Amino acid sequence: MAGLAVPALSGCPWRPRVMGPELSVPEEWVSVAGVLEAELRVQLAATEIGDRTITTRTYNGTISGPTLRTRPGDTLRLTLMNELPGNPDSDPADINIPHHPNTTNLHTHGLHVSPAGNSDNILVEVLPGAQFAYEIVIPADHPAGTFWYHPHNHGSAATQVLGGMAGALIIEGEIDEMPEIAAAQDVLMIFQELRVDNAGHTLLLEADMFMSNFEHMFPGHRLATINGLPAPVVRMQPGEVQRWRLVNAKATENLLFELEGHQLLLIAWDGITLATPVSLNSLDLAPGNRADVLVRAGVAGTFDLMSTGTGHMGMKQHAETLGYVVVEGASVAMGLPDTLPAPASLIDIAPEEIVRAREVELSQAAPTNAFPFPRFQMDGQLFDPERIDHEAALGDVEEWTIRNRSNMAHPIHLHSTPFQVVQVNGVDLLTPRWADTVDVARSGTVKLRVRLSDFAGIRPVHCHILT
C-alpha cells in the first residue's frame, strides 16, 4: 500500500514509518427489542495488511470481528459456527502447551454474567465443523462500557487471538447520554499483534511466538494493527473532542499508549465509568484491559499515536508509532465533563465486609525438552480443568493478595465479576479502582477485593498472556 513516509523514531531505525489508510471501524450488530441475535462464523480468511496478504483465523472473515452493541438487560444469542478445517494434531500429552489450533469457543471478557451452561462458559469446546448456541443474559443493572469478546479454548486461544480473532462488545447506558460525551464522535480502536510466518500464516507454536518478538532478527513476523489496519489515520478539527474506546486485544503485549502533544482524559477503565475524569499523559493497558478516553485536539498538525515502549510479558522494548492523528480545518469549541455517572451497582468494598483472605502466588514451571520455554503456574500448579483450586459461597466477599514470584509481569483476569484493586506493591491506592484485569509486576504484589455475587459456577482466574 502506498503511503507517506515519515522519519523513524530514534532507537528503532529498522522500522519505517508509513501513514496507512483512514481509520475505519468494524461492522456493528445492534440489539433489537432487547435481543442481539447473530451468527459468529470462525473462518480462515485472506486479509490485506498494508502490502501483505495474510491468511488467518477470523470472525466472519474480518480483522477485527463485528462489534456487538447492546444495553443493560439485553440478551446475546450468538451461534458460534466453527468453519475451520480439522485439527492438524492429536491429543497432546501435556495440555499446557499449544495444541488443537482449530478448536474454539467464546468468552465475553469483562461481562458480569453467568459462567455456566450456554452462557459465558469457557469450558465449552466447539470442534471444527460444529457449532454452539450461546445465550448470555446481561443484568439490568450492568455497568455501561467497553468490553470485548475472544476465543478462550485452552491450547488454541493464543494462536487464534494472535491471528486476529477479537471483537468489541459495547453496552450503552447513562454515560452515553451525558451532553459532552454524546456530542463527541465515538471511535473504537482495537489494538492487536498479529504473528505470522514468512508465508503469511498464523504461527502455531508458542516457540515461534516468542522468537517472533525479536523483530530485528525475524522481520515481518509481527504486524501491529488498529481495527485490522496498519498505522491508520484519525482526523480531527482543532478543539474537537472525540471519545476513544481503547481495547488491548493483544495476547502477550502491554499497550503503553499516548498521543503526541495531547492529554488523555480517562473516563472509564475496563468498562466501568469513573466518578471523576482523570487527565493523563499516557496509559498502560495490559492484555485484556480497556480504557475510554476523551481527547481534545490541539493545534493543526500531524501527531503520532504511540506505544511508548511495547511491553512483551513485562519486558520493555522499543517505542513504535501505531497510527497518526491529523488535526486540520476550522476550530470548534467542545466541552469536557467535570463529573461522571459511576455505576450505582458497584459500591466500594469496605474491610468489614470481607469474610475471607486468600494469597495467590504466581510462578513459572521449568522448561522441558518438549517445550523449551517457561509455563505459568498459580500456587505451584499448572492449569488443570478438572481441578478446583478455591471454593466460596455465593455472596462471599474476599480479599486476595497476588504475589508474583516469576521474572515477567502477569495480567491477572477474573471472569464474571469485576474486582476492586486496593493496593499495588504494598502501597494503598488513594482511590481504589474497579477492574477485571490487573497487571502484577515482576516481583510485585496486588491486593484486590471481590464480591462473588449473583452467579454460581466455575469462575476462571488466569494470566491473560494466553495459551
Secondary structure, DSSP 8 states (H G I E B T S, - for coil): ----EE---TT-TTS-EE---B-----EEE-BTTEEEEEEEEEEEEEEETTEEEEEEEETTBSS--EEEE-TT-EEEEEEEE-----SS---S-TTS---TT-B--EEET-----STTSS-TT--B-TT-EEEEEEE--TT---EEEEEE---TTTHHHHHHTT--EEEEE--GGGGSHHHHTSEEEEEEEEEEEB-TTSBB---HHHHHHHT-TTTSTTSEEEEETTBSS-EEEE-TT-EEEEEEEE--SSEEEEEEETT--EEEEEETTEEEEEEEEES-EEE-TT-EEEEEEE--SSEEEEEEESS-EETTEE---EEEEEEEE-SS-------S-----TT-----GGG--EEEEEEEEEE---SS--S-EEEETTB---TT-------TT-EEEEEEEE-SSS-EEEEESS--EEEEEETTEEEEEEEEESEEEE-TT-EEEEEEE--S--S---EEESS--
